[in-house]
Amino acid sequence: MRLKAALVIMLFGTVSCLQLLDECMPKNFIDTHVKGSEMKLRVWVPEIGDASLLTLISESDWTSMARKIEIWKNVITVQTQDGHTVSPEHELPIQKSLPHGWVNFMVTSNENFTVTVPDVNLTLIDVQDVVQGNYIVIIGSSVTVNCMLPTNQWEVSTHQNAIIPLSPNGSHDFSLFSRTPYAPMLTISNLPWLFDDFKSEPQLLFPFSSYNFTVDCAIDEKLGSCYIPVSEKRLFIYCIYLLNFA
């Protein structure tokens, strides 16, 4: 069975955190300065599947050198370019399994360009930095750079929802906050089957107060499911649960 769950939250009313930090809001594309510094990347690593996790593209401002590093769950590919000459793609196997969920990657660019996973004492890349680029392009799914908070933040409004990845096993804790009254709508989804729903009368939540809720997910050989405890469903005017059978 394959279950790729995601949490979608839409709030009716203008909603924002008490203090929104851009570096703690996950993005799919980031262009940032890197030379001579160390970056902490927080990346979502799904439990199931083998999609590309993180791509790091370095390019020099004063030479024609460029390098592309792509990190997967089990392998890393490295490709360089010098002028119009592009090297063959070089594969490096990952010797130790990456953890799943939100994983911290450390990227350092000095004489050497290194990528490590400190939580499991794993070095993914340690090569001479022949590119010597000042900037790096980061491509991935839900990536933050140098977020000092222990959790990520998502900004949600009437016209902008948030899609948050979930692990199919375990509990996920969330907190809602707004400066104005609001009524949230939530979808826990994969395609294409509806197996439960919940509706309540619209009831605006108070501003300047945190509302906490938990999403519990479980998976077995035949069924994958995520749910919110009954006592916490009252926060939402509409909840939908979807799952996928293999």
KEDREN-704772 format. One record per residue (C-alpha): x, y, z. Coordinates in steps of 0.2 Angstrom, whole numbers, padded with zeros to 4 digits, always signed. Example, Ala and Ser with C-alpha at 12.3 -4.5 7.8 and 13.67 -1.06 7.14 Angstrom:
<kolmis>
+0062-0022+0039 +0068-0005+0036 
</kolmis>
This chain:
<kolmis>
+0000+0000+0000 +0006+0018-0004 -0001+0032+0007 +0005+0049+0004 -0005+0060+0016 -0006+0079+0017 -0015+0091+0028 -0024+0106+0019 -0029+0120+0030 -0040+0135+0024 -0045+0148+0036 -0060+0160+0032 -0054+0177+0038 -0036+0184+0037 -0025+0173+0048 -0007+0175+0052 +0005+0169+0066 +0010+0180+0081 +0027+0182+0073 +0029+0175+0055 +0047+0172+0051 +0051+0170+0032 +0065+0158+0036 +0053+0146+0045 +0040+0146+0031 +0043+0130+0019 +0046+0134+0001 +0050+0124-0015 +0063+0136-0022 +0076+0146-0013 +0090+0157-0020 +0102+0162-0006 +0120+0167-0002 +0131+0152+0004 +0150+0155+0002 +0159+0155+0018 +0144+0151+0028 +0135+0136+0035 +0116+0133+0032 +0104+0123+0041 +0090+0116+0029 +0075+0108+0036 +0068+0096+0023 +0053+0084+0022 +0058+0066+0019 +0043+0055+0016 +0042+0038+0024 +0036+0030+0007 +0042+0033-0010 +0058+0038-0019 +0056+0055-0025 +0070+0068-0026 +0072+0076-0009 +0084+0091-0012 +0093+0099-0026 +0107+0111-0024 +0113+0121-0039 +0129+0131-0037 +0136+0143-0051 +0151+0155-0050 +0148+0173-0054 +0166+0175-0062 +0169+0158-0070 +0159+0147-0081 +0159+0133-0068 +0142+0126-0061 +0137+0110-0051 +0121+0101-0047 +0119+0090-0033 +0103+0080-0031 +0099+0070-0015 +0087+0055-0015 +0083+0043-0001 +0096+0030-0007 +0107+0039-0019 +0115+0056-0023 +0119+0062-0041 +0132+0075-0045 +0134+0084-0061 +0146+0098-0066 +0147+0110-0080 +0162+0120-0086 +0157+0132-0100 +0148+0121-0113 +0155+0105-0107 +0143+0095-0095 +0150+0080-0086 +0141+0063-0085 +0130+0062-0070 +0139+0053-0056 +0130+0043-0043 +0135+0041-0025 +0126+0028-0014 +0120+0033+0003 +0127+0021+0015 +0115+0024+0029 +0096+0026+0028 +0090+0044+0030 +0077+0046+0043 +0059+0051+0038 +0049+0066+0043 +0057+0083+0045 +0076+0081+0043 +0090+0093+0046 +0103+0095+0033 +0119+0106+0036 +0127+0113+0020 +0144+0121+0021 +0154+0130+0008 +0172+0135+0011 +0187+0126+0003 +0176+0110+0003 +0157+0109-0001 +0149+0097+0012 +0131+0091+0015 +0128+0082+0032 +0114+0075+0042 +0119+0078+0060 +0105+0069+0068 +0112+0053+0062 +0130+0058+0060 +0129+0055+0041 +0140+0064+0028 +0132+0064+0011 +0144+0075+0001 +0162+0081+0005 +0171+0087-0011 +0183+0101-0015 +0172+0116-0020 +0179+0119-0037 +0164+0130-0042 +0167+0143-0028 +0150+0151-0031 +0143+0164-0019 +0125+0159-0021 +0116+0143-0021 +0099+0138-0028 +0089+0126-0017 +0075+0116-0024 +0064+0104-0014 +0048+0100-0006 +0044+0111+0009 +0062+0117+0013 +0067+0130+0026 +0084+0138+0028 +0091+0143+0044 +0075+0142+0054 +0079+0143+0073 +0062+0138+0078 +0059+0120+0082 +0043+0120+0071 +0038+0127+0054 +0026+0140+0050 +0012+0142+0037 +0003+0158+0032 -0015+0155+0028 -0029+0166+0022 -0046+0166+0013 -0037+0165-0004 -0022+0155+0001 -0022+0138+0009 -0007+0128+0016 -0003+0110+0011 +0007+0102+0025 +0015+0084+0022 +0011+0071+0035 +0019+0054+0039 +0007+0040+0038 +0012+0034+0055 +0011+0044+0071 +0004+0060+0079 +0006+0077+0072 +0003+0093+0083 -0003+0109+0076 -0007+0126+0083 -0019+0140+0075 -0017+0158+0078 -0025+0174+0070 -0026+0192+0073 -0045+0192+0068 -0059+0181+0071 -0059+0166+0059 -0066+0149+0055 -0054+0136+0048 -0058+0122+0036 -0047+0106+0035 -0044+0092+0023 -0033+0077+0026 -0031+0070+0009 -0024+0058-0003 -0032+0052-0019 -0046+0046-0022 -0057+0039-0009 -0068+0048+0004 -0070+0038+0020 -0076+0050+0033 -0081+0068+0034 -0087+0080+0047 -0097+0096+0047 -0101+0109+0060 -0110+0125+0061 -0099+0140+0057 -0092+0146+0073 -0078+0160+0073 -0063+0156+0084 -0057+0171+0094 -0042+0181+0089 -0025+0182+0098 -0028+0164+0105 -0019+0148+0101 -0029+0133+0097 -0020+0117+0097 -0026+0101+0088 -0018+0084+0084 -0019+0073+0068 -0016+0055+0072 -0011+0044+0057 -0009+0025+0056 -0006+0012+0042 -0007-0006+0041 -0007-0019+0027 -0024-0014+0020 -0029+0002+0027 -0021+0019+0030 -0030+0033+0040 -0028+0050+0048 -0041+0057+0060 -0043+0071+0073 -0049+0067+0090 -0068+0071+0092 -0065+0084+0106 -0054+0094+0093 -0065+0093+0078 -0075+0108+0085 -0062+0120+0079 -0066+0117+0061 -0082+0121+0051 -0078+0107+0038 -0066+0092+0039 -0063+0079+0025 -0053+0063+0026 -0047+0054+0011 -0036+0039+0008 -0029+0028-0005 -0030+0009-0007 -0016+0000-0016 
</kolmis>
